[in-house]
């Protein structure tokens, strides 16, 4: 019993230290579900304000946030990004009911910024990976099989998102 208490007492500081280090790690690789799609496009789950300086140093010129506003999750994000001199667009995509209108707005923003390095995120990179998949296939001419590789690095879309992706592909004749 005493041995177990010593092990637990020794493990707690290590766990706290690991949590503190991850909370202060400003590398993009520390962001949940980070995927570098190309030299021009990076994606991930929710960023922290601590990542903004790294984004700027990495050459990102536009951040697109596909998550809805949540005080606890992204309240300070837009101010931090814009203060760093990076353009910012938020398209609050309903995870339970993705809309073609939101996707088409996303397409417009991406197409209008082909000359910029773009970072796209949401809370977990689920919305983003699906939108990026569709953008790459429809607007960049990437094969569905190739685009699927980046999508599957993040998730296997659920039933709602699979239906949405199939509907959009049909709509665009893909």
Secondary structure, DSSP 8 states (H G I E B T S, - for coil): -HHHHHHHHHHHHHHHHHHHHHHH---GGGSTT-EE-SSSEEEES---GGGHHHHHHTT--EEEE-S---HHHHTTHHHHHHHTT-EEEE----TTS--HHHHHHHHHHHHHTTTS-EEEE-SSSHHHHHHHHHHHHHHS---HHHHHHHHHHH----HHHHHHHHHHHHHTT-
